[in-house]
Amino acid sequence: MEAQTEREPVREDVWLRRLAGEWSVESPAPYGEGTIKGRETGRLFGNWVVLEGASQMPDASVHSSLMTLGYDPARGKVVGSWVGSMMSHLWVYEGGLDAAGDTLTLATHGPVMDGSGDTADYEDIITFEGEDARVLTSRQRQPDGTWRDLFSVRYSREG
């Protein structure tokens, strides 16, 4: 196996490094059933960032998640994945930064959450609001081509 050499960081690498650290997580629960609260730890793994989270749901259950993100220079895209303890689908990401460099939009494809067995396109959009706050908004493409926001999660840097 040929070892990879270190490369000069690009703006996507710099942006992703901002995700490292300890974060408090808060989101309205689906269907107005209270608030979801949790924590997330972002750690650097070479040119990757690994985000591991755990949130307590209104019914007192705890859901865990793991996201990986990195820049693939061969594709010119940010790539990654997301898994959650509450589902069996592996979400695979590909996306990029907006021109201003504040927002990362990650496209993915997966099951519609209505039990129909259908699939749809999704986007997870991460927007920094300064260095110590960010929002993740998840949305689903509708059959007519429009996008419907599913949920938003607020992250606040701890410490």
C-alpha positions as CSV (number, residue, x, y, z in Angstrom):
1,M,0.0,0.0,0.0
2,E,1.3,3.4,-1.0
3,A,1.4,6.0,1.8
4,Q,-0.4,9.2,1.2
5,T,1.7,12.4,1.5
6,E,0.4,15.3,3.5
7,R,-1.2,18.0,1.3
8,E,-1.5,21.7,1.8
9,P,-4.9,22.5,3.4
10,V,-7.5,24.1,1.3
11,R,-10.4,26.3,2.4
12,E,-12.6,23.2,3.0
13,D,-10.1,21.7,5.3
14,V,-9.9,24.9,7.3
15,W,-13.7,25.1,7.5
16,L,-14.0,21.5,8.7
17,R,-11.4,22.1,11.4
18,R,-13.8,24.6,13.0
19,L,-16.1,21.6,13.9
20,A,-13.5,20.3,16.3
21,G,-14.3,20.7,20.0
22,E,-17.1,20.2,22.5
23,W,-20.6,21.3,21.6
24,S,-23.9,21.5,23.4
25,V,-26.8,20.5,21.1
26,E,-30.5,21.6,21.2
27,S,-33.4,21.0,18.9
28,P,-37.1,21.0,19.0
29,A,-38.4,17.5,19.1
30,P,-40.5,16.3,16.2
31,Y,-44.3,16.9,16.4
32,G,-43.8,19.5,19.2
33,E,-43.0,16.9,21.8
34,G,-40.5,18.9,23.8
35,T,-36.8,19.6,23.3
36,I,-33.9,17.3,22.4
37,K,-30.7,18.1,24.3
38,G,-27.3,16.6,24.0
39,R,-23.6,16.9,23.4
40,E,-21.3,16.4,20.5
41,T,-17.5,16.0,20.4
42,G,-15.6,16.9,17.2
43,R,-12.1,15.6,16.8
44,L,-9.6,15.8,14.0
45,F,-8.5,12.6,12.4
46,G,-5.8,13.6,9.9
47,N,-7.6,15.6,7.2
48,W,-11.0,14.3,8.5
49,V,-13.3,15.5,11.3
50,V,-15.2,12.9,13.3
51,L,-18.3,14.2,15.1
52,E,-19.7,11.9,17.8
53,G,-23.0,12.9,19.5
54,A,-25.5,11.7,22.0
55,S,-28.9,13.3,22.7
56,Q,-31.6,12.6,25.1
57,M,-35.0,12.5,23.6
58,P,-38.2,13.7,25.3
59,D,-39.1,10.0,26.1
60,A,-35.8,9.8,28.0
61,S,-34.2,7.5,25.4
62,V,-30.7,8.4,24.2
63,H,-29.8,8.4,20.6
64,S,-26.2,8.4,19.4
65,S,-24.7,9.5,16.1
66,L,-21.4,9.5,14.3
67,M,-20.6,11.8,11.3
68,T,-17.4,11.8,9.3
69,L,-16.4,14.7,7.0
70,G,-13.3,15.3,4.9
71,Y,-12.3,17.0,1.7
72,D,-11.5,14.8,-1.3
73,P,-9.3,16.8,-3.7
74,A,-9.7,14.2,-6.5
75,R,-13.4,14.9,-6.5
76,G,-13.3,18.5,-5.5
77,K,-15.9,17.8,-2.9
78,V,-16.5,17.4,0.8
79,V,-17.4,13.8,1.4
80,G,-18.6,11.9,4.5
81,S,-21.1,9.8,6.2
82,W,-23.6,9.7,9.0
83,V,-25.0,6.9,11.1
84,G,-27.5,7.1,14.0
85,S,-28.4,4.5,16.6
86,M,-32.1,5.1,15.8
87,M,-31.9,3.8,12.2
88,S,-30.2,1.3,10.0
89,H,-29.4,3.5,6.9
90,L,-25.8,4.7,6.2
91,W,-26.1,8.2,4.9
92,V,-23.3,9.0,2.4
93,Y,-22.5,12.7,1.8
94,E,-21.1,14.8,-1.0
95,G,-21.1,18.5,-1.1
96,G,-19.4,21.8,-0.9
97,L,-19.1,25.3,0.6
98,D,-21.0,28.3,-0.5
99,A,-19.1,31.3,-2.0
100,A,-19.0,33.1,1.3
101,G,-17.5,30.1,3.1
102,D,-20.0,30.0,5.9
103,T,-22.3,27.2,4.8
104,L,-21.6,23.6,3.9
105,T,-24.4,21.8,1.9
106,L,-24.2,18.0,1.9
107,A,-26.3,16.0,-0.5
108,T,-27.4,12.5,0.3
109,H,-30.1,10.0,-0.6
110,G,-32.1,7.7,1.6
111,P,-35.4,6.3,2.8
112,V,-38.5,8.5,3.2
113,M,-39.4,8.4,6.9
114,D,-43.0,7.4,6.3
115,G,-42.5,3.6,6.2
116,S,-43.5,3.5,2.5
117,G,-40.1,2.1,1.3
118,D,-39.7,5.0,-1.0
119,T,-36.4,7.0,-1.2
120,A,-35.7,10.7,-1.6
121,D,-32.9,13.2,-2.0
122,Y,-31.9,15.1,1.2
123,E,-29.6,17.9,2.1
124,D,-27.9,18.5,5.5
125,I,-26.9,22.2,5.6
126,I,-24.3,23.3,8.2
127,T,-24.1,27.1,8.8
128,F,-21.6,28.7,11.2
129,E,-22.9,31.7,13.1
130,G,-19.5,33.0,14.3
131,E,-16.9,30.6,15.6
132,D,-18.9,29.3,18.6
133,A,-22.4,28.6,17.1
134,R,-23.7,26.6,14.2
135,V,-27.0,25.3,12.9
136,L,-27.6,22.0,11.0
137,T,-30.8,22.1,8.9
138,S,-32.0,18.8,7.3
139,R,-34.4,19.0,4.3
140,Q,-36.0,16.6,1.9
141,R,-36.8,17.1,-1.8
142,Q,-40.5,16.8,-2.5
143,P,-42.0,15.1,-5.5
144,D,-42.6,18.5,-7.1
145,G,-38.9,19.3,-6.8
146,T,-39.2,21.8,-3.9
147,W,-37.4,21.3,-0.6
148,R,-39.1,20.9,2.8
149,D,-37.2,21.6,6.0
150,L,-37.4,18.6,8.3
151,F,-35.6,19.9,11.4
152,S,-32.9,22.2,12.6
153,V,-30.3,21.6,15.4
154,R,-28.4,24.4,17.2
155,Y,-24.9,23.8,18.4
156,S,-23.1,26.0,20.9
157,R,-19.4,25.6,21.6
158,E,-18.6,24.7,25.2
159,G,-15.8,26.3,27.2
